[in-house]
Amino acid sequence: MMASRGQRILLVVAMLPILAIILLPYLLMLSGALKSPEEIVAREYTVVPRDPQPQNFVEVFRAMPLARFFLNSTIIAVGAMLLVLTCAIPAGYALGRLRFPGRRAVLFTILMTQMFSPIVLIIALFSQFTAYGLLEGWKCFIALILADAACRLAFSIWLLTGYFSTVPREVEEAALIDGCTRPQALRRVLLPICKPGVVTTMIFAFITAWNEFVFALTFVPSDEFRPLTVAIPSFIGQYGADWHLLMAAALLATLPVVAMFLLVEKHLVRGLGAGAIK
């Protein structure tokens, strides 16, 4: 039943406070990024800068090699996302579509791994990565991709298992009767139907790897290979902080995530519609 105009207006009014709470940190970050060093530490706080300083967004690239750190974060996040999808899609398909002894045990074992904080694994991972020489130079990217992907894989498998298990079995059986193998049926039939789940998994893996801090702080051997999450706090020194540059860098660091969501948002909506029709 379609909602009336009054109900839609009430819904929008009810969502405005939630939207304001979500956007407030970003508005304050934008405000700080446009202030001068003197105004940002002034006793009298102002939300709207008296004298906006848009050149702060240029100065932040002069203060540190921010473009290099953007590239480092992109390599790590994209690599972790691709590794998660490569492992989670076949695992989710097998657990969602196939029936075999021990299936429930496997699912609950995967779920149990989510109960442990990644922090407790740092010492063991550091020891293993050091033994294999993965903390030397650019190889630290491999270590970070493996660590980030491993920590996101359990949730991704559970998410895709749920999506694959909702597809009617007759759809896959029809593809198999037409001559498709199981991998072909997965690629040509199931993945288009489960596109919302795949896109959601992709966004989850990318954002969590992009925002990861503890592994990057521990495994990166030199400043040259630091991602953004480790590089941005360097604006805070022992005797002071360049808050205006820190705010500008933090705001710029959110842009790739927003751009990625806008890029896949149409595919997500289209996939939801296609899944509903099928």
DAUR-V985595 format. One record per backbone hydrogen bond with DSSP energy under -1.0 kcal/mol. CO is the residue of the C=O (numbers start at 1). NH is the residue of the N-H. E is the energy in kcal/mol with one decimal. If there is no record, write none. Layout:
[[CO | NH | E] [CO | NH | E]]
This chain:
[[4 | 8 | -2.1] [5 | 9 | -2.2] [6 | 10 | -2.3] [7 | 11 | -2.2] [8 | 12 | -2.3] [9 | 13 | -2.6] [10 | 14 | -2.4] [11 | 15 | -1.6] [12 | 16 | -1.2] [15 | 19 | -2.7] [16 | 20 | -2.6] [17 | 21 | -2.2] [18 | 22 | -2.1] [19 | 23 | -2.4] [20 | 24 | -1.9] [23 | 27 | -2.3] [24 | 28 | -2.5] [25 | 29 | -2.0] [26 | 30 | -2.4] [27 | 31 | -2.4] [28 | 32 | -2.5] [29 | 33 | -2.1] [30 | 34 | -1.2] [32 | 35 | -1.0] [34 | 53 | -2.6] [36 | 40 | -2.2] [53 | 56 | -2.0] [54 | 57 | -1.5] [55 | 59 | -2.8] [56 | 60 | -1.8] [59 | 63 | -2.1] [60 | 64 | -1.1] [64 | 66 | -2.6] [65 | 69 | -1.6] [66 | 70 | -2.5] [67 | 71 | -2.1] [68 | 72 | -2.4] [69 | 73 | -2.4] [70 | 74 | -2.3] [71 | 75 | -2.5] [72 | 76 | -2.1] [73 | 77 | -2.8] [74 | 78 | -2.7] [75 | 79 | -2.1] [76 | 80 | -2.5] [77 | 81 | -2.3] [78 | 82 | -2.5] [79 | 83 | -2.2] [80 | 84 | -2.5] [81 | 85 | -2.4] [82 | 86 | -2.4] [83 | 87 | -1.8] [84 | 88 | -3.4] [85 | 89 | -1.9] [87 | 91 | -1.5] [88 | 92 | -3.2] [89 | 93 | -2.3] [90 | 94 | -2.5] [91 | 95 | -2.4] [92 | 96 | -1.9] [93 | 97 | -2.5] [94 | 98 | -1.5] [100 | 103 | -1.6] [102 | 106 | -2.3] [103 | 107 | -2.3] [104 | 108 | -2.5] [105 | 109 | -2.0] [106 | 110 | -2.4] [107 | 111 | -2.2] [108 | 112 | -2.2] [109 | 113 | -1.2] [111 | 114 | -1.3] [112 | 115 | -1.6] [117 | 120 | -1.3] [118 | 121 | -1.5] [119 | 122 | -1.5] [121 | 125 | -3.0] [122 | 126 | -3.1] [123 | 127 | -2.3] [124 | 128 | -2.3] [125 | 129 | -3.1] [126 | 130 | -2.1] [127 | 131 | -2.0] [128 | 132 | -1.8] [129 | 134 | -3.0] [130 | 133 | -1.2] [136 | 139 | -1.6] [137 | 140 | -1.7] [138 | 141 | -2.0] [139 | 143 | -1.6] [140 | 144 | -2.5] [141 | 145 | -2.6] [142 | 146 | -2.5] [143 | 147 | -2.5] [144 | 148 | -2.9] [145 | 149 | -2.5] [146 | 150 | -2.4] [147 | 151 | -1.7] [148 | 152 | -1.1] [149 | 153 | -1.3] [152 | 156 | -1.8] [153 | 157 | -2.6] [154 | 158 | -2.2] [155 | 159 | -2.5] [156 | 160 | -2.5] [157 | 161 | -2.5] [158 | 162 | -1.8] [159 | 163 | -1.5] [160 | 164 | -2.9] [161 | 165 | -2.1] [164 | 167 | -1.0] [168 | 171 | -1.1] [169 | 173 | -2.3] [170 | 174 | -2.2] [171 | 175 | -1.4] [172 | 176 | -2.3] [173 | 177 | -2.4] [174 | 178 | -1.7] [175 | 180 | -2.3] [176 | 179 | -1.2] [181 | 185 | -2.9] [182 | 186 | -2.6] [183 | 187 | -2.3] [184 | 188 | -3.1] [185 | 189 | -1.9] [185 | 190 | -2.2] [186 | 191 | -2.5] [189 | 193 | -1.3] [190 | 194 | -2.8] [194 | 198 | -2.0] [195 | 199 | -3.0] [196 | 200 | -2.4] [197 | 201 | -2.3] [198 | 202 | -2.3] [199 | 203 | -2.6] [200 | 204 | -2.6] [201 | 205 | -2.6] [202 | 206 | -2.3] [203 | 207 | -2.7] [204 | 208 | -2.2] [205 | 209 | -1.8] [206 | 210 | -2.5] [207 | 211 | -2.1] [213 | 217 | -2.6] [214 | 218 | -1.7] [215 | 219 | -3.0] [216 | 220 | -1.5] [222 | 225 | -1.2] [223 | 226 | -1.4] [227 | 231 | -2.0] [228 | 232 | -2.8] [231 | 234 | -1.6] [232 | 235 | -1.9] [233 | 236 | -1.9] [235 | 242 | -2.1] [240 | 237 | -2.9] [241 | 243 | -1.4] [242 | 246 | -2.5] [243 | 247 | -2.7] [244 | 248 | -1.8] [245 | 249 | -2.7] [246 | 250 | -2.6] [247 | 251 | -2.3] [248 | 252 | -2.2] [249 | 253 | -1.9] [252 | 255 | -1.0] [254 | 258 | -2.1] [255 | 259 | -3.0] [256 | 260 | -2.4] [257 | 261 | -2.2] [258 | 262 | -2.4] [259 | 263 | -1.9] [260 | 264 | -2.0] [261 | 265 | -1.4] [264 | 268 | -2.4] [265 | 269 | -2.3] [266 | 270 | -2.7] [267 | 271 | -2.4] [268 | 272 | -2.0] [269 | 273 | -2.3] [270 | 274 | -2.6] [271 | 275 | -2.5] [272 | 276 | -2.0] [273 | 277 | -2.2] [274 | 278 | -2.5]]
